[in-house]
């Protein structure tokens, strides 16, 4: 018997194609399904989580500003806040028109000061309106407490407004 010679150039080696393993595909599909489920759950809880974080940010902002009140009691420090307090106290008793015509002889002693034309009444108006509202709903409160706690309350509002602007 004669043996046939095989030509090296005539025959080419077959390329082996790897067949996908069924087990790996099913594991990948299962992982992808879990990821999509977790993503859906995260999307469901995102607004609640955002609200909780915003409430905590507002609470921290409030507590930072109210720390001195907790430590030293409800005290108004320095000259400008005392002037704002006295002006708010006068405005809560006399009203806005009484403030416009008020001559304060205690401010710039001995000269005095025409308060109505030389003051920006936004802070005093806000404190007076809050005071009047609390009195309207029969919640007795001292105007000093309204003035002291206005800054911590506004710091929480400022934190929330900053969040909304970004």
Secondary structure by P-SEA (a helix, b strand, c coil): cbbbbbbcccbbbbbbbbcccaaaaaaaaaaaaaaaaaaaaaaaaaaaaaaaaaaaaaaaaaaaaacccccccccccccaaaaaaaaaaaaaaccaaaaaacccccccccccccccccccaaaaaaaaaaaaaaaaacccccaaaaaaaaaaaaaaaaaaaaaaac
